[in-house]
Amino acid sequence: MEASARVERVTPLELFFDLVFVFAITQVTTLLSADPTWGGLLRGLVVLAALWWAWAAYAWLTNTLNPEEGLVRIAMFVVMGAMLVCALAVPEAFGDHGVIFGVAYLVVRAMHIALYALAARGDPDLLGAVLRMVPSSTISGFLILGAGFLEGKERTTLWILALAIDYLGVLVGRGQGWRISPGHFVERHGLVVIIAIGESIVALGVSASGSPLTAGVITTALVGMTIAVALWWTYFDWLVIVLEHRLREATGTAQTTLARDAFSYLHFVMSLKKALAHYDAHLAVVPATALCAGLGAYLLAHVLLRYRISGTIGHGRPVAFAALMVLWPFADDMPALGAMSIAAAIYVVLIAYEAIRYRESRSFIRHGGVPTPEAMRAQRVRTG
């Protein structure tokens, strides 16, 4: 089924698939929590990058092929099983379960190629795009599997090499031949953002369970919820609306490269978890980095997204990003609740600034009018 015939809504099976992916993300936070060192942070990010790229590949696939039709549905359930095994192996992906992760991950990637080849029947351009993707996807999968037989720096190096090949491989062909359905594509990514933010709320509750419900725990929960709400607001208030408009406006390779850059690449730069039981403890250097750099990366992705679609970076989000970078060196010298509160305050001030300073532009965008890139540069129609 070609993208032009694809119904522009996310199917229940896709949401079902995404739940397995989000569980895998939860496992990455477990991996990071178990090894709060610089090496542990690097390994966590590498595993997250691999999982994100696998999910993004299926977001493209189901944007083209209806996953609920015939044998494709069964194939998707097989992929979900393989992804679940990947998720279960994540905490020991750089340990005893490296080979298990590699085998399951290779199945996920191989099934993606097979299903995309099925989707490309009768479409030579799409088939050509799929064939151009085969070498990088296959090599990457086997390298991650091979890394399971190594140890230490060699294993990490092979993972990084595999991901570099995978992420850069899609640049071959410059987006020619791919097909996307803009409404479905934007909704799919928006839903996974919601699910990921929701996971952080679940993490708040899980972290609090078993602890006395003191004023400190309640306060920390509310601060954490404030951060989650702010993450939702800064993405869905206007940014995703403009993104969808630009994607619908573009055609041909300009559309597919925008989808690749704005969603497959830059959406990866967005992720969070916090422990409630030790709200009054000082953050170690690596957890402080995860807090400030993680929230900062989320805003940086927004700045880069805006630049990608309009050639402007705005004011509020770059300043908020800079504020989080200033907080970073001091975060490990203050109570965790204090660092979280300052980070939350930065986001709240940003939201208030955009809502007040750009209320007309924001209202214009939210009610169906999206300014052109030229207008965003030449006029004072700005959103942050």
C-alpha positions as CSV (number, residue, x, y, z in Angstrom):
1,M,0.0,0.0,0.0
2,E,1.5,3.3,-1.0
3,A,1.7,6.3,1.3
4,S,-0.9,8.2,-0.8
5,A,-3.4,5.5,0.1
6,R,-2.4,5.3,3.8
7,V,-5.1,6.4,6.2
8,E,-3.8,9.4,8.1
9,R,-4.2,8.0,11.6
10,V,-2.2,5.8,13.9
11,T,-3.6,2.2,14.2
12,P,-4.1,0.4,17.5
13,L,-1.4,-2.1,16.5
14,E,1.2,0.8,16.2
15,L,0.3,2.0,19.7
16,F,0.6,-1.6,21.0
17,F,4.1,-1.8,19.3
18,D,5.1,1.5,20.9
19,L,4.4,0.1,24.4
20,V,7.1,-2.4,23.9
21,F,9.5,0.3,22.8
22,V,8.7,2.4,25.8
23,F,9.4,-0.5,28.1
24,A,12.8,-0.7,26.4
25,I,13.3,2.9,27.2
26,T,12.4,2.2,30.8
27,Q,15.1,-0.5,30.8
28,V,17.6,2.1,29.6
29,T,16.8,4.2,32.6
30,T,17.4,1.1,34.7
31,L,20.8,0.6,33.1
32,L,21.7,4.2,33.8
33,S,20.6,4.1,37.4
34,A,22.6,0.9,38.0
35,D,25.8,2.5,36.6
36,P,25.8,6.2,37.3
37,T,29.3,6.8,35.8
38,W,30.5,8.5,32.7
39,G,31.0,5.1,31.1
40,G,27.5,4.0,32.2
41,L,26.1,7.2,30.7
42,L,27.8,6.6,27.4
43,R,26.6,3.0,27.2
44,G,23.1,4.0,28.1
45,L,23.0,6.6,25.4
46,V,24.4,4.1,22.9
47,V,21.7,1.6,23.7
48,L,19.1,4.3,23.5
49,A,20.3,5.4,20.1
50,A,20.0,1.8,18.8
51,L,16.5,1.4,20.2
52,W,15.4,4.8,18.8
53,W,16.7,4.0,15.4
54,A,14.9,0.7,15.3
55,W,11.6,2.4,16.4
56,A,12.1,5.2,13.9
57,A,12.6,2.6,11.1
58,Y,9.2,1.1,11.9
59,A,7.6,4.5,12.1
60,W,8.6,5.0,8.5
61,L,7.5,1.5,7.6
62,T,4.0,1.7,9.1
63,N,3.6,5.1,7.5
64,T,3.8,3.3,4.2
65,L,2.4,-0.2,4.9
66,N,-0.8,-0.8,6.9
67,P,0.4,-3.0,9.8
68,E,-3.0,-4.5,10.5
69,E,-3.4,-6.2,7.1
70,G,-3.0,-10.0,6.6
71,L,0.4,-11.5,7.3
72,V,1.9,-8.1,8.1
73,R,0.0,-8.1,11.4
74,I,1.6,-11.5,12.3
75,A,5.0,-10.2,11.3
76,M,4.6,-7.2,13.5
77,F,3.8,-9.4,16.5
78,V,7.0,-11.3,15.7
79,V,8.9,-8.0,15.7
80,M,7.3,-7.0,19.0
81,G,8.5,-10.3,20.5
82,A,12.1,-9.6,19.3
83,M,11.9,-6.0,20.6
84,L,10.7,-7.3,24.0
85,V,13.7,-9.7,24.1
86,C,15.9,-6.6,23.3
87,A,14.3,-4.7,26.1
88,L,14.8,-7.5,28.6
89,A,18.5,-7.8,27.6
90,V,19.1,-4.0,27.9
91,P,20.4,-3.9,31.5
92,E,23.1,-6.4,30.5
93,A,23.5,-5.4,26.9
94,F,27.2,-4.6,27.7
95,G,27.5,-7.6,30.0
96,D,26.2,-11.2,29.9
97,H,23.3,-10.6,27.6
98,G,25.1,-8.8,24.8
99,V,24.7,-11.7,22.4
100,I,21.0,-12.1,23.2
101,F,20.4,-8.4,22.6
102,G,22.4,-8.6,19.3
103,V,20.4,-11.6,18.0
104,A,17.0,-10.0,18.9
105,Y,18.1,-6.7,17.5
106,L,19.2,-8.3,14.2
107,V,15.8,-9.9,13.9
108,V,14.1,-6.6,14.4
109,R,16.2,-4.9,11.7
110,A,15.9,-7.9,9.3
111,M,12.1,-8.0,9.6
112,H,12.0,-4.3,8.9
113,I,13.9,-4.7,5.6
114,A,11.7,-7.7,4.6
115,L,8.4,-5.8,5.3
116,Y,9.6,-2.7,3.5
117,A,10.5,-4.8,0.5
118,L,6.9,-6.1,0.6
119,A,5.6,-2.5,0.8
120,A,7.7,-1.6,-2.2
121,R,6.1,-4.1,-4.6
122,G,5.1,-2.3,-7.8
123,D,7.0,0.8,-6.7
124,P,10.5,0.9,-8.3
125,D,11.4,4.2,-6.6
126,L,10.6,2.9,-3.1
127,L,12.2,-0.4,-3.8
128,G,15.4,1.4,-4.8
129,A,15.3,3.4,-1.6
130,V,14.9,0.2,0.5
131,L,17.8,-1.5,-1.3
132,R,20.0,1.5,-0.6
133,M,19.2,1.1,3.1
134,V,20.0,-2.7,3.2
135,P,23.8,-2.5,3.5
136,S,24.0,0.0,6.4
137,S,21.1,-1.7,8.3
138,T,22.5,-5.2,7.8
139,I,26.1,-4.2,8.7
140,S,25.0,-2.3,11.8
141,G,22.9,-5.3,13.0
142,F,25.8,-7.7,12.6
143,L,28.3,-5.4,14.3
144,I,26.0,-5.0,17.4
145,L,25.7,-8.8,17.4
146,G,29.5,-9.1,17.1
147,A,30.0,-6.7,19.9
148,G,28.3,-9.1,22.2
149,F,31.3,-11.4,21.9
150,L,33.7,-8.6,23.0
151,E,34.4,-6.8,26.2
152,G,35.3,-3.4,27.5
153,K,36.2,-0.6,25.2
154,E,36.2,-2.9,22.1
155,R,32.5,-3.6,22.7
156,T,31.6,0.0,23.1
157,T,33.7,1.0,20.1
158,L,31.9,-1.6,17.9
159,W,28.5,-0.3,19.1
160,I,29.4,3.3,18.2
161,L,30.7,2.2,14.8
162,A,27.5,0.2,14.1
163,L,25.3,3.2,15.0
164,A,27.4,5.6,12.9
165,I,26.9,3.4,9.9
166,D,23.2,3.1,10.6
167,Y,22.5,6.8,11.2
168,L,24.7,7.9,8.2
169,G,23.5,5.2,5.9
170,V,20.1,6.8,5.3
171,L,21.8,9.8,3.8
172,V,22.7,7.7,0.7
173,G,20.2,8.6,-2.0
174,R,19.3,12.0,-0.4
175,G,15.8,10.9,0.5
176,Q,14.8,9.8,-3.0
177,G,12.1,7.2,-3.4
178,W,10.7,7.3,0.2
179,R,7.0,7.9,0.8
180,I,5.4,9.5,3.8
181,S,1.9,10.4,4.9
182,P,2.4,13.7,6.9
183,G,-0.5,13.5,9.2
184,H,0.2,10.0,10.3
185,F,3.9,10.6,10.6
186,V,3.5,13.6,12.9
187,E,0.9,11.9,15.0
188,R,3.0,8.8,15.4
189,H,6.0,10.7,16.7
190,G,3.7,12.9,18.9
191,L,2.2,9.9,20.5
192,V,5.6,8.3,21.3
193,V,6.6,11.7,22.9
194,I,3.5,11.5,25.1
195,I,4.2,7.9,26.0
196,A,7.8,8.7,26.9
197,I,6.8,11.6,29.0
198,G,4.2,9.4,30.6
199,E,6.9,6.9,31.5
200,S,8.6,9.6,33.5
201,I,5.4,10.1,35.5
202,V,5.2,6.4,36.1
203,A,8.8,6.5,37.2
204,L,7.9,9.2,39.7
205,G,5.2,7.0,41.2
206,V,7.4,3.9,41.3
207,S,10.2,5.8,42.9
208,A,7.9,7.1,45.6
209,S,6.3,3.7,46.4
210,G,7.5,2.3,49.7
211,S,8.6,5.7,50.9
212,P,6.8,7.6,53.7
213,L,4.5,10.2,52.0
214,T,6.3,13.1,53.6
215,A,6.1,16.8,52.5
216,G,9.5,16.3,50.8
217,V,8.3,13.4,48.7
218,I,5.1,15.1,47.8
219,T,7.0,18.3,46.8
220,T,9.4,16.3,44.7
221,A,6.5,14.5,43.0
222,L,4.9,17.8,42.1
223,V,8.1,19.3,40.9
224,G,8.7,16.2,38.7
225,M,5.1,16.5,37.4
226,T,5.8,20.1,36.6
227,I,8.8,19.2,34.5
228,A,6.7,16.5,32.7
229,V,3.9,19.0,32.0
230,A,6.5,21.5,30.7
231,L,8.0,19.0,28.4
232,W,4.5,18.3,27.0
233,W,3.7,22.0,26.7
234,T,6.9,23.0,24.9
235,Y,6.4,20.3,22.3
236,F,2.6,20.3,21.7
237,D,1.7,24.0,22.3
238,W,2.9,25.2,18.8
239,L,6.1,23.4,17.7
240,V,4.5,20.2,16.4
241,I,1.7,22.2,14.7
242,V,4.3,24.1,12.7
243,L,6.2,20.9,12.0
244,E,3.1,19.2,10.5
245,H,2.3,22.3,8.4
246,R,5.8,22.4,6.9
247,L,5.8,18.6,6.2
248,R,2.4,18.9,4.4
249,E,3.7,21.9,2.5
250,A,6.9,20.1,1.2
251,T,6.9,17.7,-1.6
252,G,9.2,15.0,-3.1
253,T,12.7,14.7,-1.6
254,A,12.3,18.0,0.3
255,Q,9.5,16.3,2.3
256,T,11.3,13.1,3.0
257,T,14.5,14.8,4.0
258,L,12.6,17.2,6.3
259,A,10.9,14.1,7.9
260,R,14.3,12.4,8.3
261,D,16.0,15.5,9.8
262,A,13.1,16.8,12.0
263,F,11.8,13.5,13.2
264,S,14.3,10.6,12.8
265,Y,17.3,12.6,13.8
266,L,16.3,15.6,15.9
267,H,13.5,13.8,17.9
268,F,16.2,11.5,19.2
269,V,17.8,14.4,20.9
270,M,14.8,14.5,23.2
271,S,14.9,12.0,27.1
272,L,14.5,11.7,32.0
273,K,14.1,9.9,35.2
274,K,14.3,11.0,38.8
275,A,14.5,9.2,42.2
276,L,12.0,10.5,44.7
277,A,13.3,8.6,47.8
278,H,16.4,10.7,48.0
279,Y,14.9,14.1,47.3
280,D,17.1,15.8,49.9
281,A,20.4,14.1,48.8
282,H,22.9,15.9,46.6
283,L,23.1,14.8,43.0
284,A,26.3,13.1,41.9
285,V,28.0,14.5,38.8
286,V,26.5,12.0,36.3
287,P,22.9,12.3,37.6
288,A,23.3,16.1,37.6
289,T,24.4,15.8,34.0
290,A,21.4,13.6,33.1
291,L,19.1,16.2,34.6
292,C,20.6,19.4,33.1
293,A,22.0,18.0,29.9
294,G,18.9,15.9,29.3
295,L,16.4,18.8,29.8
296,G,18.8,21.0,27.9
297,A,19.0,18.6,24.9
298,Y,15.2,18.6,24.7
299,L,15.2,22.3,24.3
300,L,18.3,22.2,21.9
301,A,16.3,19.8,19.7
302,H,13.5,22.4,19.6
303,V,15.9,25.1,18.6
304,L,17.4,23.0,15.9
305,L,13.9,21.9,14.7
306,R,12.9,25.6,14.4
307,Y,16.1,26.4,12.5
308,R,15.5,23.5,10.2
309,I,12.0,24.6,9.2
310,S,12.4,28.4,9.3
311,G,16.0,29.4,9.5
312,T,15.4,31.2,12.8
313,I,16.2,30.1,16.4
314,G,13.9,32.4,18.4
315,H,14.8,33.9,21.8
316,G,13.1,32.0,24.7
317,R,14.3,28.5,24.1
318,P,18.0,29.3,23.3
319,V,18.0,31.4,26.6
320,A,16.4,28.6,28.6
321,F,18.9,26.1,27.1
322,A,21.7,28.4,28.2
323,A,20.2,28.7,31.7
324,L,20.2,24.9,32.1
325,M,23.8,24.8,30.9
326,V,24.7,27.4,33.6
327,L,22.9,25.3,36.2
328,W,24.8,22.1,35.2
329,P,28.1,22.8,37.0
330,F,26.3,23.6,40.2
331,A,23.6,20.9,40.2
332,D,25.8,18.3,42.0
333,D,26.5,20.7,44.8
334,M,22.9,21.2,45.8
335,P,20.0,19.0,47.0
336,A,18.4,17.0,44.2
337,L,15.0,18.8,44.9
338,G,16.7,22.2,44.6
339,A,18.3,21.3,41.2
340,M,15.0,19.9,40.0
341,S,13.1,23.0,41.2
342,I,15.4,25.4,39.4
343,A,15.2,23.3,36.2
344,A,11.4,23.3,36.5
345,A,11.4,27.1,37.1
346,I,13.4,27.6,33.9
347,Y,10.8,25.7,31.9
348,V,7.9,27.5,33.6
349,V,9.4,30.9,32.9
350,L,10.0,29.9,29.3
351,I,6.4,28.9,28.9
352,A,5.1,32.1,30.5
353,Y,7.4,34.2,28.3
354,E,6.2,32.6,25.1
355,A,2.5,32.8,26.1
356,I,2.7,36.5,27.0
357,R,5.4,37.9,24.6
358,Y,4.1,36.0,21.6
359,R,0.4,35.5,22.4
360,E,-0.8,36.8,19.0
361,S,1.6,34.6,17.0
362,R,0.9,31.6,19.3
363,S,-2.9,32.1,18.9
364,F,-2.4,32.5,15.1
365,I,-0.6,29.2,14.9
366,R,-2.9,27.3,17.2
367,H,-6.0,28.4,15.3
368,G,-4.7,27.1,11.9
369,G,-2.5,29.9,10.6
370,V,1.2,29.1,10.2
371,P,3.5,31.9,9.1
372,T,5.9,31.3,6.3
373,P,9.6,31.0,7.1
374,E,10.1,34.4,5.4
375,A,7.5,35.9,7.6
376,M,9.1,34.4,10.7
377,R,12.4,36.0,9.8
378,A,11.2,39.4,8.5
379,Q,8.3,40.1,10.7
380,R,7.9,40.0,14.5
381,V,5.7,36.9,14.2
382,R,7.8,34.7,16.5
383,T,7.1,32.0,18.9
384,G,10.0,31.9,21.3
